[in-house]
Amino acid sequence: MNARWVALRDGRSRPELAAAMRTLAVALAFAACVAVALAAEPGGSANWRFAIPALFAAAAVSSVAGFAFSALALAVSGWCFRDPVAMVGTFLVCSLAIQVYAVIRLRAEIDPRSVAPFVLGGLAGTPLGTLMLLHLDATRLAAFLGAMLLGWCVFMLARRPGWTLRSSFAGDVAAGALGGVTGGVAAFPGAVPVLLLGLRGWSKARQRATFQPYILVMQVLSLASLAAQGGFDGFDGAELPLLPVTAAVVAALLGARIGMRLFARLDERQFARWVLMLLAASGAAMIVRGWPG
């Protein structure tokens, strides 16, 4: 009898079999996404032939650091959408799926005591951010936030190496509250917490295990706050075709899988640089979106 089958029968190759099955599942999911993209009609709410692979790429890049999916998705796939409702809805479900996947992958590293102060602040800041979104010129506010992010990236590049910021419960609550505001206004709740945690001198795993669950909670809270304040009045969901959006979510999850694997390979300095790159890209995207005309 073949030695491989003997080993499989004796249970010695179960890890290898499990790995092979996971690879096969990923390959089939990727093939299904490609098939849906190629079969999609050129008309409708979006050009899904280009949107689906673009969302895959945005998820792969953003998942290396754990944030900025929406900003990157807007940059690489915003032109594919003819209907803004379809665009925002697709970005939202993809982002939520990516955050859930990342939190599951990081669950062993998550310390609820580190996350709690940020969430506590976010509970207060999110309704204010949603109120600003509905009643103020949110695009100008987002552009202002983008300019601040770019300025921060310049500061981080110029700061003295090794300088760190001491942990503070009050500071974490304040950062969580500001993140709640930016989450409501610009769909970017991680902006301030990511900046703060980058100054703590923490390991990349501890940083991400703190801001990743916070971002997920804030996204869900932002949706609930927006719904409570009438942000979805008149929306019937018809602008979101089920099959292409499902394929987009699967493609985003496949991209997130690649991003998480790259994250595991980065050292601390490389992770810090990736964070700065995504912050700068997010800031630029928000400035472009809020630019007059």
Long-range contacts (C-beta under 8 A, 24 or more apart in sequence): 26-254, 26-257, 29-250, 29-253, 29-254, 30-251, 30-254, 32-247, 32-250, 33-247, 33-248, 33-250, 33-251, 33-254, 36-243, 36-244, 36-246, 36-247, 37-244, 37-247, 40-244, 44-82, 44-241, 45-81, 45-82, 45-83, 45-85, 45-86, 45-239, 45-240, 45-241, 46-80, 46-81, 46-82, 46-83, 46-86, 46-87, 46-90, 46-244, 47-80, 47-81, 47-82, 48-80, 48-244, 48-247, 48-248, 50-77, 50-80, 51-77, 51-80, 51-81, 51-90, 51-244, 51-248, 52-244, 52-247, 52-248, 52-251, 53-251, 54-80, 55-90, 55-94, 55-248, 55-251, 55-252, 55-255, 56-251, 56-252, 56-254, 56-255, 57-255, 58-252, 58-255, 59-94, 59-98, 59-251, 59-252, 59-253, 59-254, 59-255, 59-256, 59-259, 60-255, 60-256, 60-258, 60-259, 60-262, 61-255, 61-259, 61-278, 62-98, 62-259, 62-278, 63-98, 63-102, 63-255, 63-256, 63-257, 63-258, 63-259, 63-260, 63-262, 63-263, 64-259, 64-260, 64-262, 64-263, 64-266, 64-274, 65-208, 65-263, 65-271, 65-274, 65-275, 65-278, 66-102, 66-190, 66-208, 66-211, 66-212, 66-215, 66-263, 67-188, 67-190, 67-194, 67-211, 67-215, 67-278, 67-282, 68-188, 68-190, 68-278, 68-279, 68-281, 68-282, 69-94, 69-95, 69-98, 69-252, 70-95, 70-187, 70-188, 71-188, 71-278, 71-281, 71-282, 71-285, 71-286, 72-278, 72-281, 72-282, 72-285, 74-285, 74-289, 75-281, 75-285, 83-239, 85-235, 85-239, 85-240, 86-239, 86-240, 86-241, 89-237, 89-239, 89-240, 89-245, 90-240, 90-245, 90-248, 91-187, 92-187, 92-219, 92-223, 93-245, 93-248, 93-249, 94-248, 94-249, 94-252, 95-219, 95-252, 96-216, 96-219, 96-220, 97-249, 97-252, 97-253, 97-256, 98-252, 98-253, 98-256, 99-212, 99-215, 99-216, 99-219, 100-216, 101-253, 101-256, 101-257, 101-260, 102-208, 102-212, 102-216, 102-256, 102-260, 103-212, 103-213, 103-216, 105-260, 106-205, 106-208, 106-209, 106-212, 106-213, 109-205, 109-206, 109-208, 109-209, 110-209, 110-210, 110-212, 110-213, 111-206, 111-209, 111-210, 114-206, 114-209, 114-210, 115-210, 115-213, 115-214, 117-169, 117-172, 117-173, 117-176, 118-172, 118-173, 118-175, 118-176, 118-179, 118-193, 118-210, 118-211, 118-214, 119-176, 119-214, 119-217, 119-218, 120-173, 120-176, 121-172, 121-173, 121-174, 121-175, 121-176, 121-177, 121-178, 121-179, 121-180, 122-176, 122-177, 122-179, 122-180, 122-183, 122-189, 122-214, 122-217, 122-218, 122-221, 123-180, 123-221, 124-177, 124-180, 125-176, 125-177, 125-178, 125-179, 125-180, 125-181, 125-183, 125-184, 126-180, 126-181, 126-183, 126-184, 126-189, 126-218, 126-221, 126-222, 126-225, 127-180, 127-184, 127-225, 127-229, 128-180, 128-181, 128-184, 129-180, 129-181, 129-182, 129-183, 129-184, 129-185, 129-222, 129-225, 130-184, 130-222, 130-225, 130-226, 130-229, 130-231, 131-184, 131-229, 132-181, 132-184, 132-185, 133-184, 133-185, 133-226, 133-231, 134-226, 134-229, 134-230, 134-231, 138-185, 138-186, 139-289, 139-290, 140-290, 141-185, 141-186, 141-290, 142-185, 142-186, 142-286, 142-289, 142-290, 143-286, 143-287, 143-289, 143-290, 143-291, 144-290, 145-182, 145-185, 145-186, 145-188, 145-191, 145-283, 145-286, 146-282, 146-283, 146-284, 146-285, 146-286, 146-287, 146-289, 146-290, 147-283, 147-287, 148-283, 149-191, 149-279, 149-280, 149-282, 149-283, 149-286, 150-280, 150-283, 150-284, 150-287, 152-195, 152-279, 153-276, 153-279, 153-280, 153-283, 156-198, 156-276, 157-276, 163-199, 164-199, 164-200, 164-201, 165-196, 165-199, 165-200, 167-200, 171-196, 172-196, 176-214, 179-214, 179-218, 180-218, 180-221, 180-222, 183-218, 183-219, 183-221, 183-222, 184-222, 184-225, 184-226, 186-286, 187-222, 188-282, 188-286, 189-214, 189-215, 189-218, 189-219, 189-222, 190-214, 190-215, 190-218, 191-279, 191-282, 194-275, 194-279, 195-279, 198-272, 198-275, 203-268, 204-263, 204-266, 204-268, 204-271, 204-272, 207-271, 208-263
